[in-house]
Amino acid sequence: MPHVLIVDDDTELSDMLGDYLAAEGYVIERAFDGESGAVQALNSDFDAVILDVMMPGIDGFETLRRIRASSDIPVLMLTAKGDDIDRIVGLEIGADDYLPKPFNPRELLARLRAVLRRSQSHGKNNTDHGDGIIRLGRLSLCPATRRVQVDDTELELTSTEFNLLHSLLKQAGRVVSKEALSQHALGRSLEKYDRSIDMHMSNLRKKLQQYQLGDMFITVRGQGYQISGEVE
């Protein structure tokens, strides 16, 4: 059974959501402030974290920063309804997905399931290599172990960033639409005015730019993204 941590200072909402998810087969733990939420997330074996933005003390953004400093555990952020800034900042820091409040519990369940599917899937060996590893220059990606390396250094990616890179590498040299990337990386259709894919791609670029590989991604205006070069 998936083990999920809910971090939200709204005890009534947290209890209601916890009961709803428990009835769906999830094991739920709660934290009611960012400080203890970050500690619990990093010191227990959770499958995902549901994290509210607005909390006393340290807010959800700082909580996410602390989690991302040491862990790539999937994080679903709860943002203020219609507040694009909250959504964008959360995605920039490394949230896997977001949901504006107030929300329908069934939609949260659907998004949580999609996040968990992405993090727990191991992919299939669909390259020419017997080991299933996709290689492009100094970069290598192993679908089976969900590991990415540049030379001999392992790259720390979130589940969403890994899925984006995997999808682009599988179709290297071709433009992959944002809709296709959203389906593969987020497990849902791209919504109107939704910049989630752009934000995740920006984060992925920054991580690869540390190794002078950020330019491997090409943005095709109005269409999607493409990786230049040929995989081995």
Kinemage of the C-alpha trace (Angstrom):
@kinemage 1
@onewidth
@group {chain A} dominant
@subgroup {mainchain}
@vectorlist {calphas} color= white
{ca met a 1} P 0.000 0.000 0.000
{ca pro a 2} L 1.387 3.421 -0.940
{ca his a 3} L 2.696 5.421 2.019
{ca val a 4} L 1.797 9.130 1.702
{ca leu a 5} L 2.627 12.138 3.868
{ca ile a 6} L 0.173 15.056 3.976
{ca val a 7} L 1.745 18.344 5.071
{ca asp a 8} L -0.954 20.965 5.707
{ca asp a 9} L -1.739 23.179 8.710
{ca asp a 10} L -5.482 22.914 7.974
{ca thr a 11} L -6.259 20.028 10.340
{ca glu a 12} L -9.854 19.648 9.167
{ca leu a 13} L -8.859 19.385 5.505
{ca ser a 14} L -5.918 17.140 6.367
{ca asp a 15} L -8.148 14.760 8.335
{ca met a 16} L -10.789 14.688 5.598
{ca leu a 17} L -8.206 14.043 2.888
{ca gly a 18} L -6.428 11.454 5.005
{ca asp a 19} L -9.659 9.538 5.622
{ca tyr a 20} L -10.554 9.678 1.921
{ca leu a 21} L -7.163 8.353 0.803
{ca ala a 22} L -7.091 5.716 3.550
{ca ala a 23} L -10.413 4.383 2.234
{ca glu a 24} L -8.720 4.098 -1.182
{ca gly a 25} L -5.959 1.897 0.252
{ca tyr a 26} L -3.272 4.445 1.148
{ca val a 27} L -1.313 4.537 4.386
{ca ile a 28} L -1.436 8.140 5.550
{ca glu a 29} L 0.697 10.168 7.922
{ca arg a 30} L 0.251 13.871 8.645
{ca ala a 31} L 2.390 16.851 9.514
{ca phe a 32} L 0.888 20.245 10.322
{ca asp a 33} L 3.827 22.552 9.638
{ca gly a 34} L 6.654 22.724 7.126
{ca glu a 35} L 9.459 22.184 9.612
{ca ser a 36} L 8.207 18.818 10.863
{ca gly a 37} L 6.927 17.929 7.388
{ca ala a 38} L 10.397 18.233 5.854
{ca val a 39} L 11.911 16.155 8.676
{ca gln a 40} L 9.288 13.413 8.310
{ca ala a 41} L 9.609 13.344 4.515
{ca leu a 42} L 13.372 12.863 4.729
{ca asn a 43} L 13.425 10.384 7.597
{ca ser a 44} L 10.654 7.966 6.646
{ca asp a 45} L 10.035 5.760 3.635
{ca phe a 46} L 7.190 7.632 1.913
{ca asp a 47} L 6.066 7.044 -1.658
{ca ala a 48} L 4.795 10.611 -2.113
{ca val a 49} L 4.164 13.896 -0.305
{ca ile a 50} L 1.094 16.125 -0.594
{ca leu a 51} L 2.329 19.587 0.378
{ca asp a 52} L 0.380 22.803 0.956
{ca val a 53} L 1.968 26.132 0.039
{ca met a 54} L 0.452 28.394 2.700
{ca met a 55} L 1.600 27.339 6.176
{ca pro a 56} L 2.869 29.183 9.256
{ca gly a 57} L 6.583 29.127 9.985
{ca ile a 58} L 8.316 27.865 6.867
{ca asp a 59} L 5.952 27.735 3.909
{ca gly a 60} L 5.528 24.968 1.370
{ca phe a 61} L 8.194 26.397 -0.928
{ca glu a 62} L 10.905 26.290 1.727
{ca thr a 63} L 9.691 22.844 2.813
{ca leu a 64} L 10.047 21.641 -0.784
{ca arg a 65} L 13.536 23.162 -1.043
{ca arg a 66} L 14.606 21.208 2.033
{ca ile a 67} L 13.125 17.991 0.680
{ca arg a 68} L 14.690 18.459 -2.764
{ca ala a 69} L 18.114 19.108 -1.224
{ca ser a 70} L 18.246 15.425 -0.252
{ca ser a 71} L 15.416 13.536 -1.936
{ca asp a 72} L 13.616 13.117 -5.258
{ca ile a 73} L 10.434 11.775 -3.607
{ca pro a 74} L 7.361 12.759 -5.676
{ca val a 75} L 5.692 15.926 -4.344
{ca leu a 76} L 2.186 17.109 -5.244
{ca met a 77} L 1.703 20.747 -4.204
{ca leu a 78} L -1.594 22.338 -3.176
{ca thr a 79} L -1.659 25.945 -4.404
{ca ala a 80} L -4.032 28.884 -4.076
{ca lys a 81} L -6.734 28.799 -6.733
{ca gly a 82} L -5.811 30.905 -9.746
{ca asp a 83} L -2.409 31.885 -8.336
{ca asp a 84} L -0.042 31.257 -11.233
{ca ile a 85} L 2.942 32.457 -9.204
{ca asp a 86} L 2.519 29.708 -6.606
{ca arg a 87} L 2.275 27.095 -9.343
{ca ile a 88} L 5.287 28.366 -11.258
{ca val a 89} L 7.492 28.724 -8.169
{ca gly a 90} L 6.552 25.246 -6.976
{ca leu a 91} L 7.428 23.709 -10.341
{ca glu a 92} L 10.695 25.652 -10.489
{ca ile a 93} L 11.729 24.296 -7.102
{ca gly a 94} L 10.917 20.742 -8.132
{ca ala a 95} L 7.271 19.878 -7.457
{ca asp a 96} L 6.083 17.005 -9.644
{ca asp a 97} L 2.572 18.360 -10.049
{ca tyr a 98} L 0.158 20.826 -8.473
{ca leu a 99} L -3.527 21.158 -7.666
{ca pro a 100} L -5.287 24.443 -6.824
{ca lys a 101} L -7.512 24.718 -3.735
{ca pro a 102} L -10.399 24.090 -3.376
{ca phe a 103} L -10.231 20.763 -5.178
{ca asn a 104} L -12.321 17.667 -5.716
{ca pro a 105} L -10.788 14.750 -3.737
{ca arg a 106} L -11.299 12.512 -6.756
{ca glu a 107} L -9.105 14.787 -8.881
{ca leu a 108} L -6.418 14.785 -6.194
{ca leu a 109} L -6.582 10.990 -6.095
{ca ala a 110} L -6.207 10.822 -9.875
{ca arg a 111} L -3.187 13.153 -9.808
{ca leu a 112} L -1.624 11.274 -6.915
{ca arg a 113} L -2.015 7.972 -8.756
{ca ala a 114} L -0.403 9.493 -11.858
{ca val a 115} L 2.546 10.788 -9.814
{ca leu a 116} L 3.011 7.383 -8.183
{ca arg a 117} L 2.782 5.546 -11.511
{ca arg a 118} L 5.513 7.740 -12.942
{ca ser a 119} L 7.832 7.247 -9.995
{ca gln a 120} L 7.291 3.502 -9.692
{ca ser a 121} L 7.354 2.579 -13.385
{ca his a 122} L 10.572 1.058 -14.625
{ca gly a 123} L 10.030 1.244 -18.345
{ca lys a 124} L 10.860 -1.394 -20.918
{ca asn a 125} L 14.080 -2.101 -22.756
{ca asn a 126} L 13.265 -0.473 -26.063
{ca thr a 127} L 16.654 0.446 -27.493
{ca asp a 128} L 19.205 -1.386 -29.537
{ca his a 129} L 21.300 -2.192 -26.464
{ca gly a 130} L 20.854 -5.471 -24.676
{ca asp a 131} L 21.152 -3.592 -21.395
{ca gly a 132} L 18.390 -1.176 -22.399
{ca ile a 133} L 20.593 1.852 -21.813
{ca ile a 134} L 20.120 4.865 -24.085
{ca arg a 135} L 23.321 6.822 -24.751
{ca leu a 136} L 23.811 10.229 -26.282
{ca gly a 137} L 27.371 11.513 -26.137
{ca arg a 138} L 28.403 11.767 -22.483
{ca leu a 139} L 24.841 11.136 -21.295
{ca ser a 140} L 23.396 7.706 -20.510
{ca leu a 141} L 19.919 6.774 -19.277
{ca cys a 142} L 18.883 3.378 -17.955
{ca pro a 143} L 15.082 2.847 -17.988
{ca ala a 144} L 15.280 -0.284 -15.822
{ca thr a 145} L 17.010 1.403 -12.883
{ca arg a 146} L 15.805 4.957 -13.700
{ca arg a 147} L 19.368 6.255 -13.457
{ca val a 148} L 20.923 9.002 -15.548
{ca gln a 149} L 24.659 9.578 -15.750
{ca val a 150} L 26.907 12.185 -17.330
{ca asp a 151} L 30.283 10.517 -17.764
{ca asp a 152} L 30.606 8.692 -14.420
{ca thr a 153} L 28.517 11.127 -12.392
{ca glu a 154} L 24.926 10.231 -11.521
{ca leu a 155} L 22.439 13.016 -12.185
{ca glu a 156} L 19.781 13.657 -9.523
{ca leu a 157} L 16.458 14.062 -11.352
{ca thr a 158} L 12.892 14.148 -10.149
{ca ser a 159} L 10.561 11.476 -11.502
{ca thr a 160} L 9.001 13.984 -13.896
{ca glu a 161} L 12.381 15.188 -15.175
{ca phe a 162} L 13.487 11.598 -15.758
{ca asn a 163} L 10.339 10.829 -17.745
{ca leu a 164} L 10.767 13.947 -19.874
{ca leu a 165} L 14.368 13.092 -20.681
{ca his a 166} L 13.459 9.465 -21.399
{ca ser a 167} L 10.652 10.468 -23.749
{ca leu a 168} L 12.870 12.901 -25.669
{ca leu a 169} L 15.796 10.491 -25.913
{ca lys a 170} L 13.557 7.740 -27.288
{ca gln a 171} L 12.571 10.126 -30.079
{ca ala a 172} L 15.888 11.930 -30.498
{ca gly a 173} L 15.987 14.098 -33.587
{ca arg a 174} L 12.199 14.428 -33.715
{ca val a 175} L 9.945 17.081 -32.220
{ca val a 176} L 7.876 15.777 -29.313
{ca ser a 177} L 4.724 17.791 -28.656
{ca lys a 178} L 4.011 19.255 -25.235
{ca glu a 179} L 0.802 17.228 -25.145
{ca ala a 180} L 2.721 13.984 -25.652
{ca leu a 181} L 5.277 15.015 -23.021
{ca ser a 182} L 2.497 15.882 -20.567
{ca gln a 183} L 0.863 12.493 -21.067
{ca his a 184} L 4.160 10.661 -20.560
{ca ala a 185} L 5.705 12.793 -17.814
{ca leu a 186} L 2.651 14.032 -15.901
{ca gly a 187} L 0.151 11.294 -16.726
{ca arg a 188} L -2.489 13.811 -17.842
{ca ser a 189} L -3.517 15.993 -20.757
{ca leu a 190} L -2.039 19.435 -21.074
{ca glu a 191} L -4.416 22.056 -19.737
{ca lys a 192} L -5.066 25.464 -21.291
{ca tyr a 193} L -2.356 27.989 -20.353
{ca asp a 194} L -0.533 25.171 -18.525
{ca arg a 195} L 3.229 25.797 -18.409
{ca ser a 196} L 4.115 22.757 -16.308
{ca ile a 197} L 6.099 21.070 -19.080
{ca asp a 198} L 8.004 24.289 -19.798
{ca met a 199} L 8.953 24.658 -16.126
{ca his a 200} L 10.087 21.036 -15.794
{ca met a 201} L 12.097 21.366 -19.010
{ca ser a 202} L 13.716 24.532 -17.654
{ca asn a 203} L 14.741 22.666 -14.492
{ca leu a 204} L 16.096 19.766 -16.541
{ca arg a 205} L 18.092 22.151 -18.738
{ca lys a 206} L 19.644 23.813 -15.682
{ca lys a 207} L 20.772 20.482 -14.264
{ca leu a 208} L 22.352 19.412 -17.543
{ca gln a 209} L 23.882 22.838 -18.133
{ca gln a 210} L 26.203 22.153 -15.178
{ca tyr a 211} L 27.840 19.630 -17.524
{ca gln a 212} L 27.587 21.893 -20.609
{ca leu a 213} L 24.740 19.755 -21.987
{ca gly a 214} L 21.831 22.166 -21.699
{ca asp a 215} L 22.052 23.038 -25.390
{ca met a 216} L 21.077 19.507 -26.392
{ca phe a 217} L 17.434 20.557 -25.996
{ca ile a 218} L 15.791 22.531 -28.791
{ca thr a 219} L 12.569 24.442 -28.181
{ca val a 220} L 10.336 24.333 -31.258
{ca arg a 221} L 8.047 27.308 -30.850
{ca gly a 222} L 4.361 26.428 -30.818
{ca gln a 223} L 5.085 22.695 -31.051
{ca gly a 224} L 7.245 21.166 -28.368
{ca tyr a 225} L 10.811 20.055 -27.684
{ca gln a 226} L 13.495 18.089 -29.458
{ca ile a 227} L 16.849 16.574 -28.544
{ca ser a 228} L 19.604 17.156 -31.052
{ca gly a 229} L 22.019 14.362 -31.901
{ca glu a 230} L 21.711 10.625 -32.428
{ca val a 231} L 21.414 8.089 -29.650
{ca glu a 232} L 23.526 4.953 -29.597
